[in-house]
Amino acid sequence: MLENMDDLTSCSLSYVASILGGKWKPFIVWYLSMAPDKRARYSELRKSIPYNISHKMFSQHLSELEQEGIIERIVVEAKPLHVDYLLTRKGISFANVLYFIRDWGAVYGGFSEETLLRTKGTMCNGAVVYGSSDGVSRADVGERIIWEFDTSKLSAQSEGEGGGIKEA
C-alpha cells in the first residue's frame, strides 16, 4: 500500500511513465493503432515509423510492450514464416491516451490551425473541449475537459489556408 501519496516511485504515474519511457514506445503504439486491424508485420511497423531506429532497440521496445500486455506477438505459420504485432485491448486504450497527449501538444505546442482541427476534441471559441457541452450536469456525463488557447499564436503554417478555426 502506498504510504506517501507524493512518492512517485510507487504510484500509478510511475507505471504509465514506464510504458511511455523509452524513446520509441509511444511511436510503436501510435503507428500500430493506425495499422489495418491494429496489426502489422515487424518490417511494416518499423518502416511506418519515420525515424531511424536500430533493430536492437526496436526489438527491445516491442518485447517490453509485449511484457506489459500492450501488444501481442503472433507467429504466422505461413510460407514464409513471419511475425505480426497486434495491439491488445489494453494497447488500444493506451493508444487513446496517446491521442489525448497528442491533442494537448496541438493546443499548447504552437502548432497550426490544421493540426488543431485534427484533434479528437471539439473546437469551440478558442478551446478544444472534451465531454458534453450541452448543459447536462457534470455528474451525468463525466468530467469535461477544456484546453483554451490563444488563436493569435497559431503557427504561421495555417495562415492563408482559407480561414479561421471551425467551431462546433
Summary of the structure (lengths in Angstrom):
residues: 168
radius of gyration: 19.5
end to end distance: 44.7
largest distance: 57.7
contacts: 416
relative contact order: 0.11
helix: 48%
strand: 15%
